[in-house]
Amino acid sequence: MPEYQLLSELIRDVPTGERLDDMVKRIHERFDCGAVVLLQLQGEFLRPVAVSGLVAEAHGRKFSLAQHPRLSALMTTQNAMRFPPDSPLPDPYDGLLESHPGTALAVHDCMGSCLWLNGERWGAITLDSLTPGTFDQQRLEKLDSYRPVLETAIHISMMEKEIRALRRTHLTHPTTLAGTSDADQDIIGNSPAIRQIKKELEVVAGSDLPVLLLGETGVGKEVFASYTHRHSARASQPMIYINCAALPEQLAESELFGHVKGAFSGATSDRAGRFESADKGTLFLDEVGELPLPVQAKLLRVLQNGEIQRLGSDKTRHVDVRLLAATNRSLKQQITEGAFRADLYHRLSVYPIPIPPLRERPQDIAPLAGHFLELNRTRLGLRSLRLSADAEAALQQYSWPGNIRELEHVISRAAIKALSRGAQQHDIVTLNCQLLDLDLPLSNPAALMTDDTTTAGIWSEVQGMVMKDAVKQFQKNLVLQELQRQQGSWSKTARQLGMDPSNLHKLAQKLGLK
């Protein structure tokens, strides 16, 4: 039977770790529809774990069941369900189908099914099409027949994942496995750098070694710290966060180690510090390079023997705390300048992990943008919020000096601008390049008018055009010029333009070059 042939193919042919992606692609081919999405239930949200047929930014979204009635309805049924073309319920993928990039089209036909694992709801699979009548009763029954196969493939994939986790950590602590499935999508991105960092964090999480997260402001170091904690044996205990840069020097010691009544003016009672609050759990010191030198000395003592002393007290207390730290500064440079203790640095940096800036991992820009688009769609009560083709291209071209934090603010600001300029909540709201208000190279013509006559010729062709058309034409000409220089090699062209090859291919399709 076809469904068992599908399972046989998935077991036999697909490498470990790629089974769910391949399964979704095969379903997409068998049903010949616009998009297929496999979603995992995480609390009150459904997160895409495998996608075929949606634009790249959709991969980073998560869908609240309370905000998406179609998905909520799917999760309450035992059998496959179809939503007819005239269904009044909004579709979560309106305007997001990859087959029509840059076009805000509503999905016209949809069906899906709830998926179960070990007697509990695991998630759902959805199939969507822009063509009314794509899904009839026969196809609905076909999806129902595939459901046991899909659930078996998911079960195999989850077992493989747990086995890999056990091999990495050499731990059998139940909280380690319990924490993995819920948090895998919290670090949004699938670039090689992010995949490698996640693997390293999962390994080091199994120990109590201090981890030092290094990276520019806005790269999301707190998210990586949280990921480490949730994959550790301390996951059932709290992770206490403290921003060292926000601590006044005179209060830093009290905040970290606590104080007793009368220790200083205003200390009207005994108070436990953050280390005691984090006992048996994890303490995350963000911007650790900002700690005053006297506090650094006391922090070193805690790391050496696990003992703290409340301010104003002679009594020592023992704490069992796993320490994570982060900084956007060069601690080695601070040591040279006498602003950071070398012995503390060596204690904290037992396992340093550099987090690359967003400009060095362009593959992650689209899913991150999708995550922020969905957050703003929910906050603003919109039916759908998406990016236009020129906006997607602009995000890829921008250098992101403020990293992920800046991307979040750009998306939020653009969404509010769209509403202020007349967009309605029931519309498929599209954010274009102008709404993003990014300082792109095109906005500085003088920078493009170099001695290179070819580049100058490219610029001359777009003069007088409106911004949207000019951006598209300039991109098209620039890609063609570089492709000619590289004798038709797309990989060399991508490298020369500073782009990921897959993103260049997608851009070329949008520009009509492929």
C-alpha positions as a printed Julia matrix, in Angstrom:
514×3 Matrix{Float64}:
   0.0    0.0     0.0
   1.25   3.55   -0.7
   1.27   4.59    2.95
   3.48   1.67    3.99
   5.73   2.33    1.02
   6.15   5.88    2.35
   7.15   4.6     5.8
   9.56   2.11    4.26
  11.2    4.9     2.27
  11.51   7.1     5.33
  13.13   4.37    7.41
  15.41   3.07    4.7
  16.5    6.12    2.73
  16.53   9.11    5.06
  19.57  10.02    7.21
  19.03  10.38   10.95
  17.94  13.92   11.81
  16.37  14.63    8.42
  13.37  12.29    8.61
  10.7   14.89    9.42
  11.87  17.3     6.71
  11.88  14.53    4.14
   8.5   13.25    5.27
   6.91  16.66    4.74
   8.5   16.99    1.28
   7.15  13.57    0.24
   3.64  14.44    1.46
   3.9   17.71   -0.47
   4.71  15.78   -3.66
   2.01  13.15   -3.14
  -0.78  15.68   -2.6
   0.52  18.23   -5.15
  -0.58  21.2    -3.07
   0.8   24.6    -2.16
   2.36  23.87    1.23
   2.69  21.19    3.91
   3.65  22.02    7.5
   4.38  19.7    10.41
   3.79  21.45   13.74
   4.71  20.31   17.24
   2.54  21.23   20.23
   4.49  23.16   22.87
   2.21  24.39   25.63
  -0.48  26.54   24.01
   1.51  27.02   20.81
   2.18  25.03   17.66
   5.71  25.43   16.28
   6.71  24.41   12.73
   9.35  21.67   12.87
   9.3   20.78    9.17
   8.03  22.97    6.33
   7.64  22.61    2.59
   6.14  25.32    0.4
   6.15  28.34    2.74
   8.43  31.38    2.54
  11.57  31.22    4.69
  10.35  33.64    7.35
   7.45  31.31    8.2
   9.92  28.8     9.69
  10.53  31.03   12.72
   6.88  31.57   13.67
   4.91  29.93   16.43
   1.12  29.85   16.33
  -1.02  30.38   19.39
  -4.02  28.03   19.48
  -6.08  30.83   21.0
  -5.26  33.1    18.05
  -5.68  30.56   15.23
  -9.11  28.86   15.23
  -8.28  26.47   12.38
  -5.3   25.04   14.24
  -7.32  24.93   17.45
 -10.07  22.98   15.68
  -7.57  20.5    14.23
  -6.18  19.76   17.68
  -9.62  18.69   18.99
 -10.35  16.01   16.37
  -9.41  12.36   15.95
  -9.67  12.35   12.14
  -8.48  14.57    9.3
 -10.48  17.76    8.82
 -11.03  19.95    5.76
 -11.76  23.67    5.73
 -13.67  24.56    2.53
 -12.74  27.59    0.39
 -15.57  29.66    1.88
 -14.61  28.94    5.49
 -14.83  32.14    7.59
 -11.92  31.04    9.77
  -8.64  32.81    8.87
  -5.75  30.62    7.73
  -2.42  31.06    9.58
  -0.52  30.84    6.28
  -2.36  33.59    4.38
   0.21  35.38    2.22
   3.02  32.98    3.15
   2.98  30.42    0.34
   6.32  30.2    -1.42
   4.79  29.62   -4.85
   3.62  33.25   -4.92
   6.38  35.26   -3.2
   5.64  38.94   -2.86
   1.9   38.38   -3.34
  -0.54  38.73   -0.45
  -2.87  35.89   -1.45
  -5.21  34.15    0.96
  -5.18  30.37    1.21
  -8.34  29.0    -0.45
  -8.28  25.33    0.5
  -6.94  23.65    3.61
  -7.0   20.34    5.43
  -5.07  18.8     8.28
  -4.97  16.29   11.06
  -4.02  16.11   14.71
  -1.09  13.74   15.36
  -0.74  11.62   18.48
   2.25  10.07   20.24
   2.02   7.64   23.17
  -1.64   8.51   23.7
  -1.06  12.26   23.86
  -1.41  15.03   21.31
   1.97  15.63   19.7
   1.03  18.22   17.09
  -0.57  18.48   13.67
   0.07  18.35    9.94
  -1.56  20.91    7.64
  -1.91  21.02    3.84
  -2.8   24.26    2.06
  -3.54  25.38   -1.48
  -4.37  28.61   -3.3
  -6.64  26.66   -5.66
 -10.21  26.06   -4.45
 -11.28  22.44   -4.6
  -7.77  20.98   -4.28
  -8.83  18.84   -1.34
 -11.9   16.62   -1.77
 -13.28  13.74    0.28
 -10.94  11.26   -1.39
  -7.87  13.27   -0.43
  -9.22  13.72    3.08
  -9.45   9.95    3.43
  -5.98   9.58    1.95
  -4.56  11.91    4.61
  -6.35   9.87    7.28
  -4.71   6.71    5.93
  -1.29   8.36    6.13
  -1.74   9.51    9.72
  -0.5    6.27   11.43
   2.52   6.33    9.14
   3.3    9.94   10.02
   2.97   9.2    13.72
   5.29   6.2    13.4
   7.9    8.3    11.58
   7.64  10.99   14.27
   8.0    8.37   17.0
  11.15   7.0    15.33
  12.54  10.52   14.95
  11.88  11.37   18.61
  13.54   8.12   19.76
  16.6    8.9    17.64
  16.74  12.36   19.15
  16.63  11.04   22.7
  19.33   8.47   21.93
  21.57  11.19   20.49
  20.98  13.31   23.6
  21.97  10.42   25.86
  25.1    9.74   23.84
  26.11  13.4    23.99
  25.57  13.95   27.69
  26.13  10.43   29.12
  23.26  11.26   31.49
  20.08   9.4    32.27
  18.59  12.14   34.44
  14.92  12.42   33.42
  14.9   16.23   33.43
  17.53  16.25   30.69
  15.28  14.47   28.23
  12.14  16.19   29.43
  13.63  19.58   28.67
  14.88  18.87   25.15
  11.69  18.69   23.11
  10.14  21.84   24.58
  13.06  24.13   23.93
  14.6   23.01   20.66
  13.02  25.84   18.7
  13.75  28.61   21.24
  17.08  29.32   19.54
  15.7   30.33   16.16
  17.99  29.66   13.23
  19.38  26.79   11.24
  22.7   28.17   10.02
  25.74  25.88   10.42
  27.08  28.16   13.17
  23.87  27.96   15.22
  23.56  24.19   14.75
  27.11  23.76   16.03
  26.53  26.05   19.03
  23.39  24.12   19.99
  25.32  20.84   19.86
  28.06  22.26   22.07
  25.58  23.69   24.56
  23.74  20.37   24.8
  27.02  18.62   25.59
  28.36  21.12   28.12
  24.91  21.38   29.76
  25.45  17.87   31.12
  28.3   19.11   33.29
  28.49  21.83   35.92
  31.29  23.67   34.13
  30.97  27.45   33.92
  30.09  28.67   30.42
  31.07  32.09   29.11
  28.92  33.36   26.23
  30.71  35.91   24.06
  29.07  38.13   21.48
  28.01  41.57   20.41
  25.09  43.38   21.99
  21.77  42.05   20.72
  22.83  38.53   19.62
  20.55  36.92   22.23
  23.03  35.63   24.81
  20.25  35.24   27.39
  18.42  32.84   25.05
  21.54  30.67   24.73
  21.98  30.68   28.5
  18.37  29.59   28.99
  18.85  26.83   26.41
  21.88  25.54   28.36
  19.96  25.52   31.64
  16.97  23.67   30.2
  19.24  20.94   28.81
  20.99  20.44   32.13
  20.21  18.19   35.09
  19.21  21.4    36.93
  16.36  22.13   34.53
  13.72  21.58   37.21
  15.36  24.25   39.38
  15.29  28.02   38.75
  17.66  29.97   36.53
  18.23  33.37   38.16
  19.14  36.24   35.82
  21.07  39.32   36.85
  22.26  42.18   34.65
  25.61  43.22   36.1
  25.63  46.45   34.07
  22.46  47.6    35.86
  23.87  47.04   39.35
  24.95  50.19   41.21
  28.44  49.54   42.58
  27.35  50.15   46.18
  24.53  47.57   45.89
  26.22  44.9    43.75
  27.57  42.89   46.71
  24.22  42.94   48.52
  22.35  41.95   45.35
  24.6   38.95   44.69
  25.33  37.7    48.21
  22.55  39.22   50.34
  22.79  41.26   53.54
  21.77  41.2    57.17
  19.69  43.75   59.02
  21.68  46.91   59.75
  24.45  46.13   57.25
  23.92  49.55   55.69
  21.47  52.41   55.8
  18.11  51.1    54.61
  18.83  47.43   55.4
  15.82  46.97   57.68
  15.79  43.15   57.51
  17.86  40.17   56.45
  17.76  39.51   52.71
  19.0   36.58   50.64
  21.06  37.35   47.54
  20.82  35.95   44.04
  23.26  33.14   44.78
  21.03  31.78   47.54
  17.97  32.14   45.28
  19.77  30.08   42.64
  20.84  27.31   45.05
  20.62  23.91   43.28
  19.9   25.8    40.05
  21.7   28.17   37.67
  22.82  31.78   38.01
  23.24  33.77   34.8
  25.46  36.85   35.07
  24.81  38.99   32.0
  27.42  41.67   31.14
  29.76  40.15   33.72
  32.54  42.47   32.55
  30.75  45.34   34.29
  31.21  43.92   37.82
  33.25  46.14   40.17
  36.67  44.72   41.11
  35.84  44.22   44.84
  32.81  42.15   43.88
  34.89  40.16   41.4
  37.14  39.01   44.29
  34.15  37.72   46.26
  32.7   36.06   43.17
  35.98  34.22   42.7
  35.71  32.84   46.25
  32.24  31.47   45.53
  33.51  29.73   42.41
  36.43  28.24   44.32
  34.65  26.81   47.37
  30.9   27.42   46.92
  30.69  29.65   50.0
  29.05  33.06   50.29
  28.9   35.59   53.07
  26.03  38.04   53.41
  27.02  41.66   53.66
  27.42  42.55   57.35
  27.6   38.93   58.51
  30.52  36.74   59.62
  28.61  33.55   58.9
  29.4   31.62   55.72
  26.75  29.74   53.77
  27.26  26.99   51.23
  25.49  27.17   47.87
  25.35  24.73   44.96
  25.08  26.95   41.88
  25.9   26.4    38.2
  27.29  29.66   36.82
  26.7   30.97   33.3
  28.09  34.34   32.25
  27.95  36.58   29.2
  29.71  39.67   27.95
  29.98  41.83   24.86
  33.39  43.08   25.96
  36.88  41.7    25.46
  37.68  40.46   28.96
  41.29  39.87   27.92
  41.59  43.53   27.04
  39.98  44.47   30.37
  42.56  42.32   32.17
  45.32  44.26   30.41
  43.7   47.52   31.5
  43.33  46.3    35.09
  39.51  46.34   34.99
  38.99  42.56   35.26
  40.73  39.91   37.33
  42.7   37.36   35.34
  42.0   34.58   37.87
  38.26  35.21   37.65
  38.4   35.22   33.86
  40.03  31.81   33.81
  37.39  30.49   36.22
  34.52  31.82   34.12
  35.89  30.86   30.71
  36.28  27.14   31.3
  34.05  26.72   28.25
  33.79  29.93   26.18
  31.25  29.99   23.34
  31.4   32.84   20.81
  28.01  33.68   19.31
  28.38  35.08   15.78
  26.63  38.35   14.9
  23.56  38.23   12.68
  25.45  39.59    9.64
  27.62  36.44    9.66
  24.64  34.07    9.51
  22.24  35.47    6.9
  20.34  32.16    6.72
  18.86  32.96   10.14
  17.47  36.39    9.23
  14.27  35.15    7.56
  13.13  32.74   10.32
  13.94  35.31   12.99
  11.93  37.91   11.08
   9.05  35.42   10.88
   9.18  34.94   14.64
   8.89  38.7    15.23
   6.2   39.06   12.57
   4.03  36.5    14.35
   4.62  38.16   17.72
   3.5   41.51   16.3
   0.56  39.97   14.46
  -0.67  38.65   17.8
  -0.01  41.87   19.72
  -1.75  44.05   17.15
  -4.65  41.66   16.52
  -3.93  41.31   12.79
  -5.25  38.6    10.51
  -1.88  38.18    8.79
   1.47  40.0     8.8
   4.14  39.26    6.23
   7.07  40.68    4.27
   7.09  41.76    0.65
   9.81  40.46   -1.68
  11.72  43.74   -1.6
  11.54  43.79    2.22
  12.99  40.27    2.41
  15.81  41.31    0.1
  16.43  44.45    2.18
  16.73  42.41    5.37
  19.38  40.26    3.69
  21.35  43.29    2.48
  21.4   45.17    5.77
  24.44  44.73    8.06
  22.47  44.59   11.38
  24.84  46.42   13.75
  22.24  45.91   16.52
  21.84  42.22   15.66
  18.64  40.34   16.61
  17.44  43.06   18.96
  17.56  45.58   16.11
  15.7   43.17   13.79
  12.94  42.86   16.4
  12.6   46.63   16.68
  12.61  47.11   12.9
   9.76  44.6    12.44
   7.74  46.05   15.34
   8.15  49.62   14.1
   7.22  48.68   10.53
   4.06  46.87   11.68
   2.88  49.93   13.61
   3.68  52.18   10.64
   1.61  49.95    8.35
  -1.42  50.3    10.64
  -0.94  54.05   11.01
  -0.96  54.38    7.21
  -4.32  52.74    6.72
  -3.82  48.97    6.91
  -6.82  47.21    8.46
  -6.69  44.41   11.02
  -8.64  42.03    8.75
  -6.2   42.57    5.84
  -3.18  40.5     4.86
  -0.79  43.26    5.95
   2.41  43.37    3.92
   5.49  45.2     5.16
   7.47  46.64    2.25
  11.01  47.96    2.08
  10.0   51.57    2.75
   8.26  50.63    6.01
  11.41  48.91    7.29
  13.3   52.21    6.99
  16.73  50.58    6.75
  19.85  52.5     5.82
  20.7   50.42    2.76
  23.53  51.15    0.33
  20.98  52.19   -2.32
  19.97  55.16   -0.18
  23.45  56.62   -0.7
  23.91  56.99   -4.48
  27.31  58.59   -4.09
  28.63  55.42   -2.5
  27.62  53.5    -5.61
  29.11  55.95   -8.1
  32.61  54.56   -8.01
  35.23  54.36  -10.7
  33.7   51.05  -11.7
  31.8   52.01  -14.83
  29.68  48.86  -14.69
  28.41  49.71  -11.21
  27.75  53.26  -12.29
  25.79  51.87  -15.24
  23.69  49.76  -12.91
  22.85  52.84  -10.86
  21.94  54.89  -13.91
  19.34  52.31  -14.91
  17.38  52.69  -11.68
  17.42  56.46  -11.41
  13.94  57.93  -11.56
  12.22  54.71  -10.44
  10.14  54.41   -7.29
  12.03  52.78   -4.42
  10.44  49.32   -4.71
  11.12  48.99   -8.45
  14.57  50.51   -8.11
  15.63  48.02   -5.45
  14.43  45.09   -7.54
  16.09  46.33  -10.73
  19.34  47.15   -8.96
  19.45  43.69   -7.38
  18.73  42.04  -10.7
  21.47  43.94  -12.5
  23.98  43.38   -9.71
  23.37  39.62   -9.6
  23.62  39.35  -13.39
  26.83  41.35  -13.44
  28.48  39.18  -10.79
  27.17  35.97  -12.34
  28.79  36.96  -15.62
  32.07  37.69  -13.83
  31.95  34.26  -12.19
  31.25  32.55  -15.55
  27.81  31.35  -14.51
  28.82  29.87  -11.13
  26.03  30.56   -8.63
  28.09  29.39   -5.64
  30.97  31.75   -6.49
  28.49  34.55   -7.14
  26.9   34.01   -3.71
  30.32  34.04   -2.05
  31.32  37.26   -3.83
  28.04  38.97   -2.89
  28.34  37.83    0.73
  25.15  35.75    0.55
  24.17  32.22    1.47
  23.8   30.21   -1.79
  20.24  29.1    -0.94
  19.2   32.71   -0.31
  20.75  33.79   -3.61
  18.78  31.11   -5.48
  15.56  32.27   -3.81
  16.34  35.89   -4.64
  17.1   34.95   -8.24
  13.72  33.23   -8.52
  11.95  36.29   -7.14
  13.81  38.5    -9.6
  12.87  36.24  -12.52
  16.45  35.16  -13.22
  15.74  31.42  -12.85
